[in-house]
Amino acid sequence: MTVETGGKIDPMHQFLIEPVFGRHWIVGGYDLSFTNSALWMAITLIVFWAFMLMGMKGDLVPTRRQAAVESMTGFVKNMLTSNIGPEGTKFLPYVFSLFMFILIANILGLMPLGVVPGWHPFTITSHLTVTGVLAIISFSIVLIVGFGRHGFGFFKLFVPHGTPLAMAPLIFVVELMSFLVRPFSLGLRLFVAMTAGHILLKVLAEFVVTGLNAGAGYAAIVSLPSMALMIGITLLELLVAAIQAYVFALLTSVYLNDAVNLH
């Protein structure tokens, strides 16, 4: 769905959270409406569940579907073991689910469903509330693992081995602040990457529509190049969708390594 304001496309409308059924459900002063954000989270989980069902057959000779699931789990498992070591396999269910959820959500938000009247894809990872919650969950697991495994010895993480005693207080504060910033940078990185790409695509869509409405000459000069650029950027955004899911999972595994191995 493309919204126009004063004859121009509003590139920010795609991020607006709205009730799916057209009206708000207010219960006890709280808005309990089923929104487009919640709908696309549910769709993401359904797609993830369907994908996992393909790999649960356990055939002796894997089918292509089963091989696809096994290759994805193997990819995440290798990432964990290379960053954490053999103990990294303990975190495979969480990190794999995190990686797949972000990847599927990113890709679904790029689907060209807007050509169907009444349909408009919603990218849940373009909202800081979603990416922030995912980052906080990962950060909380890091804290739980760190303190559960090392107790107060976890604070050794903030004083690198070999630090001069006189510099230890300053280094401790700097390392602690760097550690506490991690969930913000983790969630902000994904949010910014997905939001910026979708805004750019909407701006180019405005050029295409404006050129077509202005006549054949403007269409040839403005619309056609903009459409070609949109196709190229869409392909780039698909790559960004995969890279951002990988980076989020990778950084989570790196932070878990700090909690497990204190380095």
Disulfide bonds with the S-S distance in Angstrom:
none
